[in-house]
Amino acid sequence: MHPGIFAASRPQHAAVVLHPSGATQTYAELDAAANRIAHVMRELGLTRGDRIAILLPNHPRYLEIAWAAQRSGLYYVPVNHHLTPAETAYIVSDCGARLLVGSADLLAVVAAEASDVEHVVTVDGDLPGAHRYHQLCAAQSAEPLPDAAEGAWMFYSSGTTGRPKGIVPGAVGAPLGTVTPFDRIVRDRFGYDDDLRYLVSAPLYHAAPLGWSMAAHRVGGTVVVLESFDAEQCLAAIEQHRITHAQFVPTHFVRMLKLPEAVRNAYDLSSLQVVIHAAAPCPVEVKEAMIDWLGPIVTEFYSGSEGIGFCMISTDEWLAHRGSVGRPALGIPHILDDQGRELTSGQVGEIWFETPATFAYHGDPDKTAGAWNDRGWATFGDLGSLADDGYLYLADRRADLVISGGVNVYPREAEDVLILHPAIIDVACVGVPDTEYGQVLVAAVQPAVAAASGEDLLTALDGFVRERLSGFKCPRRYVVLEEIPRLPTGKVLRRELLSVLENHAT
């Protein structure tokens, strides 16, 4: 399935709506626009297997550009527009993009550093040496390409701990409309159908917002895109657009829950059928609060851009297995120790998936080899455990594990406790070097009230954690920050945070 089918069967049905601006694109308009830019790509010389890069905020042109590449047999690389010019240019250059398309203001700051791109196209405004999107498209046919074929997204890792790496999925070129395992999961397990109204609450350059939006267009649903996230504006969008499926990260949950109760109750959220969350572990108490508020419609999934495995858990299952991310819908999970030996129920080790999927890290054969073992299983690099009944529990990212005095300390445990303190709006815990212990756990906290940053607060936080966790799991030090450095998906920028903490220590 693909938008062209619905452009014929329900041409005036809304395919994309931006909120709060209200900019709307019907299926007829989406299909015609995607066909025109697909012809532009062909005219510029792009052929099956080539790469393009997209540098846009949540913009009316975003999904039509993605669909143009998807139906042209191309790899398309969504670029985080919050990166520095050098970081952006690295991704554009590293992926080998022959075409870079984006907004003029964003392209202007990277043009000099991404000078090796053959073609640059601006969707708005002028830029020296760049083509104008609307002029290129106006000269093209709205009919499909005669050799249309499936392309694929090529996401880059978030780069929270090191330089991002491109994740190359399997080969492109399948017949247009080919149903993937992921499409089947969202259709059969999450209730995606042509009555779908899916809310995008995060930037489209991330894997889940873009991937789930494309899947929505494969069933003829409507994608409602928040131009930026604001907790109350999100509730207003659900009410106004009668959203059936909404997707969030735990940070969004926390910010909505910390709205005054009168504000939360002022909006009609009764249209919601499924509330989806992923991307980061969700504290048990936060999820319980969301279920108490919205009812038994909260479904969690655990996966990654590599596509090697997918676990999910409904509300009813989760209430019986609190803290689990569910059982597999794709791939078979195994827990292995550092020597590759399979661990028994409840033991924490690295999570590997016995999987039908394939992928590689672009330009990094060593990293690719490290993600696969001799049994043909692959890993996201996360730590966790399996229960006897097959439910998977996450512990932490291996890269985030803190080894303090020879003892494994999982930052997530302290984070899950601290975020519940009413004086805190955000928290992140990381390991910092220590001469005695090797590493110690340090908590960076963002107070709900800026003035609340004295010793009394830190003493209260320490007592709060120690009442709930064993001493060795508690932070050794607390640092108050105006804001925790995060990506819009909620992932902590750990390199940046460690740099900030080092400055605080000096």
C-alpha positions in Angstrom: 0.0 0.0 0.0 1.1 3.6 -0.6 -0.5 7.1 -0.9 -1.2 6.7 -4.6 -3.9 4.1 -3.8 -5.7 6.5 -1.5 -5.2 9.5 -3.9 -7.5 7.5 -6.2 -10.0 6.1 -3.7 -10.3 9.0 -1.2 -8.5 12.0 -2.8 -9.9 14.7 -0.5 -9.2 12.8 2.8 -6.6 14.6 4.9 -3.2 12.9 4.7 -1.1 15.5 6.7 -2.2 18.2 9.1 0.2 20.5 11.0 -0.8 21.8 14.4 -1.3 24.5 15.4 -1.1 26.2 12.0 -3.7 23.9 10.5 -1.8 23.5 7.2 -3.5 20.5 5.5 -2.5 18.2 2.6 -5.0 15.8 1.1 -4.0 12.4 -0.3 -4.5 13.8 -3.8 -2.1 16.7 -3.0 0.4 14.4 -1.2 0.5 11.9 -4.1 0.9 14.6 -6.8 3.6 16.5 -4.8 5.6 13.3 -4.1 5.4 12.3 -7.8 6.6 15.7 -9.0 9.7 15.7 -6.7 10.3 12.1 -7.6 10.6 13.2 -11.3 12.9 16.0 -10.1 15.2 13.5 -8.5 15.3 11.5 -11.7 16.0 14.6 -13.7 18.9 15.5 -11.4 20.4 12.1 -12.2 19.5 10.2 -9.0 19.1 6.4 -9.5 18.0 3.5 -7.4 20.2 3.1 -4.3 21.4 6.8 -4.2 21.0 8.8 -1.1 19.3 12.1 -0.3 19.4 14.1 2.9 16.5 16.1 4.4 17.1 19.1 6.7 13.8 20.4 7.8 11.8 21.1 11.0 8.3 19.6 11.1 7.3 21.2 7.8 4.5 20.8 5.3 6.9 19.5 2.7 8.6 16.9 4.9 6.4 13.8 4.2 6.0 14.4 0.5 9.8 14.5 0.1 10.1 11.3 2.1 7.5 9.7 0.0 9.2 10.9 -3.2 12.4 9.1 -2.2 10.5 6.1 -0.9 8.8 5.5 -4.3 12.0 6.2 -6.2 14.1 3.4 -4.8 16.3 5.9 -2.9 17.7 5.9 0.6 16.6 9.1 2.5 18.5 10.4 5.5 16.6 12.6 7.9 19.0 15.0 9.5 18.6 16.5 13.0 18.2 20.2 12.5 19.4 20.9 16.0 22.9 19.8 15.3 25.8 22.2 14.8 26.8 23.0 11.2 29.8 20.7 11.4 27.8 17.8 12.8 25.2 18.3 10.1 27.8 18.4 7.3 29.4 15.2 8.7 26.1 13.3 8.3 25.4 14.7 4.8 28.9 13.9 3.7 29.2 10.6 5.4 26.0 9.2 3.9 27.1 10.2 0.4 24.0 12.3 -0.2 23.8 13.5 -3.8 20.8 15.7 -3.0 20.3 17.9 0.1 16.8 19.4 0.5 15.8 21.7 3.3 14.7 25.1 4.4 16.9 28.0 3.3 17.8 29.2 6.8 19.0 25.8 7.9 20.9 25.1 4.6 22.6 28.5 4.8 24.5 27.7 7.9 25.8 24.3 6.6 26.3 25.2 2.9 30.0 25.9 3.2 30.7 22.7 5.2 28.6 20.5 2.9 30.0 21.9 -0.3 30.5 18.4 -1.8 26.8 17.8 -2.3 25.9 17.8 -6.0 22.5 19.3 -5.7 21.0 21.6 -3.0 17.2 22.4 -3.0 15.5 24.9 -0.8 11.8 24.5 0.0 11.5 28.2 0.9 13.6 31.3 0.2 16.7 31.7 -1.9 20.2 30.4 -1.4 23.2 31.0 -3.7 23.8 28.0 -5.9 20.7 26.2 -4.8 17.6 25.2 -6.7 14.1 26.3 -5.6 11.8 23.4 -4.8 8.6 24.9 -6.1 10.2 25.9 -9.4 11.7 22.4 -10.0 8.4 20.7 -9.1 6.2 23.0 -11.2 7.9 21.8 -14.4 7.3 18.1 -13.6 4.4 15.7 -14.1 2.2 14.6 -11.3 2.0 11.1 -12.7 3.9 8.2 -11.0 7.4 7.2 -12.1 7.3 4.4 -14.7 9.9 2.5 -12.7 8.6 3.3 -9.2 10.1 1.0 -6.5 10.4 1.0 -2.8 13.2 2.9 -1.2 14.1 3.0 2.5 14.9 5.4 5.3 18.5 5.5 6.5 18.6 6.9 10.0 21.7 8.0 11.8 22.2 6.9 15.4 21.6 9.8 17.8 25.2 10.3 18.6 24.6 10.8 22.3 27.9 9.0 23.3 29.9 9.2 20.1 29.8 10.2 16.4 26.5 9.1 14.8 26.5 6.1 12.4 24.3 5.6 9.5 22.1 2.5 9.8 21.6 0.9 6.3 18.7 -1.5 6.1 18.3 -4.2 3.5 18.4 -3.5 -0.2 16.0 -1.1 -1.9 14.0 -1.9 -5.1 11.0 -4.0 -4.0 7.7 -3.3 -5.9 6.1 -0.1 -4.7 3.5 -1.0 -2.0 5.4 -4.0 -0.6 4.2 -4.6 2.9 7.1 -4.9 5.5 7.1 -6.7 8.8 6.9 -3.4 10.5 3.8 -2.4 8.5 2.1 -5.7 9.6 2.9 -5.0 13.3 1.4 -1.5 13.3 -1.7 -2.7 11.3 -2.3 -5.9 13.2 -1.1 -5.1 16.7 -1.7 -1.4 17.0 -5.0 -1.1 15.1 -3.8 1.0 12.2 -6.6 1.4 9.6 -8.1 4.1 7.3 -9.9 5.8 10.3 -6.5 6.4 12.0 -5.7 9.9 13.2 -2.1 9.6 14.4 -0.4 12.3 16.4 3.3 13.1 15.9 4.6 14.7 19.0 8.4 14.7 18.2 10.5 15.8 15.2 10.1 13.9 12.0 13.8 13.4 11.7 13.6 10.7 14.3 12.9 7.1 13.5 9.6 6.5 15.2 7.8 9.7 14.2 8.8 9.3 10.5 8.4 5.5 10.3 5.0 5.4 12.0 3.8 8.4 9.9 4.8 6.6 6.7 3.0 3.5 8.0 -0.1 5.6 8.6 -0.1 6.6 4.9 0.1 3.0 3.9 -3.4 2.4 5.4 -4.9 5.7 4.4 -4.9 7.4 7.8 -4.3 11.0 8.8 -1.1 12.2 10.3 -1.3 15.2 12.6 2.1 16.7 13.2 2.9 19.0 16.1 5.1 21.8 14.8 6.8 21.7 18.3 5.9 20.0 21.5 4.1 21.9 24.2 2.2 19.9 26.8 -1.0 21.8 26.8 -0.9 22.4 23.0 -0.6 18.6 22.7 -3.8 18.1 24.6 -5.5 20.7 22.5 -4.4 18.9 19.3 -5.9 15.6 20.6 -9.2 17.3 21.3 -9.4 19.3 18.1 -8.3 16.6 15.6 -10.0 13.7 17.5 -6.7 11.8 17.6 -7.1 8.0 17.8 -3.4 7.1 18.2 -0.7 9.3 19.9 2.9 8.5 20.4 5.1 9.9 23.1 8.4 9.5 25.0 8.5 9.4 28.8 9.7 13.0 28.9 6.4 14.0 27.2 4.5 12.0 29.8 6.3 13.8 32.7 5.6 17.2 31.2 1.9 16.5 30.6 1.5 15.0 34.1 3.0 18.1 35.7 0.4 20.3 34.1 -2.1 21.5 36.7 -4.9 19.0 37.1 -7.5 21.6 36.0 -5.6 22.1 32.7 -5.4 18.4 32.0 -9.1 17.9 32.7 -10.1 20.8 30.5 -9.5 18.8 27.3 -11.7 16.1 25.8 -9.3 13.1 25.2 -12.0 10.5 24.7 -11.1 9.9 21.0 -7.9 8.2 22.1 -7.8 4.5 21.4 -4.0 3.8 21.7 -1.3 5.8 23.5 2.1 4.5 22.3 5.4 5.2 24.1 9.0 4.1 23.5 12.5 5.6 22.9 13.5 5.6 26.5 12.7 3.6 29.6 9.6 4.9 31.4 9.6 5.0 35.3 6.9 2.7 36.7 5.2 5.4 38.7 5.0 7.7 35.6 3.4 5.0 33.5 1.0 4.2 36.3 -0.1 7.8 36.5 -0.7 7.9 32.7 -2.8 4.8 32.9 -4.8 6.3 35.9 -5.4 9.4 33.8 -6.1 7.9 30.3 -7.2 4.4 31.1 -6.0 1.0 29.8 -4.9 2.3 26.4 -1.2 2.7 27.0 1.0 0.4 24.9 4.8 0.3 25.0 7.2 -1.0 22.5 10.9 -1.6 22.5 12.9 -1.5 19.2 15.6 0.4 17.4 16.4 1.9 14.1 18.3 -1.2 13.2 15.0 -3.0 13.0 16.3 -6.3 14.4 13.7 -6.8 17.0 10.4 -5.4 18.3 8.8 -6.1 21.7 5.5 -4.7 22.9 3.2 -4.8 25.9 -0.4 -3.7 26.5 -1.7 -2.0 29.6 -3.2 -5.1 31.0 -0.1 -7.1 30.4 2.1 -4.4 31.9 0.0 -4.2 35.1 0.7 -7.9 35.6 4.4 -7.4 34.7 5.3 -3.9 35.8 8.5 -2.6 34.3 8.6 -5.0 31.4 8.7 -3.9 27.7 6.8 -7.0 26.7 7.2 -10.0 24.5 8.5 -10.1 20.9 6.4 -9.3 17.9 9.5 -9.5 15.7 12.7 -11.4 16.5 13.5 -13.7 19.4 15.4 -12.1 22.3 18.3 -13.8 24.1 20.3 -12.6 27.1 24.1 -13.2 26.8 27.0 -12.5 29.1 30.3 -11.0 27.9 31.5 -14.4 26.7 28.4 -15.0 24.6 26.9 -17.5 27.0 23.2 -17.5 27.4 22.0 -16.5 30.8 19.1 -17.9 32.8 15.9 -16.2 33.8 16.3 -12.9 35.7 20.0 -12.5 35.0 21.1 -9.2 33.5 23.2 -9.3 30.3 23.2 -8.0 26.8 20.1 -8.3 24.8 20.5 -10.1 21.4 17.8 -10.9 18.8 17.5 -13.9 16.7 16.2 -12.0 13.7 15.2 -12.2 10.0 16.3 -8.6 9.5 19.6 -7.4 8.1 21.4 -4.1 8.5 24.9 -2.6 8.5 26.5 0.5 9.9 27.5 2.7 7.0 31.3 2.8 6.4 32.0 1.0 9.7 32.6 -2.8 9.2 34.0 -3.2 12.7 30.9 -1.7 14.3 28.7 -3.8 12.1 30.6 -6.9 13.0 30.3 -6.1 16.7 26.5 -5.9 16.4 26.3 -9.5 15.1 27.5 -12.7 16.7 28.5 -16.1 15.2 24.9 -17.3 15.6 23.6 -14.6 13.3 22.0 -12.7 16.2 22.2 -8.9 16.5 22.1 -6.4 19.3 21.1 -2.8 20.0 23.7 -2.7 22.8 21.1 -2.7 25.6 21.2 -4.6 28.9 18.3 -6.5 30.3 16.8 -9.8 31.5 14.1 -12.3 30.5 11.5 -13.7 32.8 10.4 -17.4 32.6 7.2 -16.3 30.8 9.2 -14.5 28.1 8.7 -10.9 29.2 11.7 -8.7 28.6 13.0 -6.2 31.2 15.5 -3.5 30.3 18.3 -2.5 32.7 20.2 0.2 30.8 22.3 0.9 27.8 25.7 -0.8 28.0 27.3 2.5 27.2 25.5 4.1 30.2 26.4 1.3 32.7 28.5 2.7 35.6 31.0 0.4 37.2 31.7 1.9 40.7 34.2 0.0 42.9 33.7 -3.1 40.8 29.9 -3.0 41.2 27.4 -2.5 38.3 25.3 0.6 38.8 22.4 1.4 36.4 21.7 5.1 36.2 18.1 4.5 35.2 17.2 3.2 38.6 18.2 6.5 40.3 16.6 8.6 37.5 13.3 6.7 37.8 13.2 7.6 41.5 14.4 11.3 41.3 11.9 12.3 38.6 9.1 11.5 41.0 10.2 14.2 43.4 7.8 17.2 43.1 10.6 19.7 43.1 12.3 18.1 40.0 11.1 18.5 36.4 14.0 16.6 34.8 17.0 14.5 35.8 19.8 12.5 34.2 22.4 10.4 36.0 25.9 9.6 34.5 29.1 8.0 35.6 32.1 10.4 36.1 35.7 9.3 36.7 36.8 8.9 40.3 40.3 8.1 41.5 39.0 5.8 44.3 36.1 4.0 42.7 36.9 4.3 39.0 33.5 5.9 38.4 30.8 7.4 40.6 27.2 8.2 39.8 26.4 11.9 39.6 22.8 13.2 39.2 22.1 16.3 37.2 18.8 17.8 38.2 16.6 20.5 36.8 14.3 22.0 39.5 10.7 22.8 38.7 11.3 26.2 40.2 14.5 27.9 39.1 15.1 29.4 42.6 14.9 26.0 44.3 18.6 25.1 44.0 20.1 25.3 47.5 21.6 22.7 49.8 18.2 22.0 51.3 16.9 20.7 47.9 20.0 18.5 47.4 19.7 17.1 50.9 16.0 16.4 50.3 16.7 14.6 47.0 19.4 12.5 48.6 17.1 11.4 51.4 14.3 10.8 48.9 16.5 8.4 46.9 18.0 6.6 49.9 14.5 5.8 51.2 13.8 3.9 47.9 17.1 2.5 46.8 20.1 0.6 48.2 23.0 2.9 49.1 25.3 1.7 46.3 22.6 2.7 43.7 22.3 6.3 44.9 24.2 9.2 43.3 27.3 10.3 45.1 26.9 13.9 44.0 24.1 16.2 42.7 24.5 19.1 40.3 21.7 21.6 39.6 21.3 22.7 36.0 18.9 25.1 34.3 18.2 22.4 31.7 19.2 18.8 31.0 20.7 18.5 27.5 18.4 16.2 25.6 17.3 15.4 22.1 13.6 16.1 21.4 13.0 12.4 21.7 14.1 12.6 25.3 17.5 10.9 24.9 20.1 12.5 27.1 23.1 14.0 25.2 25.6 12.3 27.5 28.7 13.7 26.0 27.4 17.3 26.5 26.2 16.5 30.0 29.5 15.0 31.0 31.2 18.2 29.7 28.9 20.3 31.8 29.5 18.2 34.9 33.3 18.4 34.4 33.0 22.2 34.3 31.0 22.1 37.5 33.7 20.0 39.2 36.5 22.4 38.4 
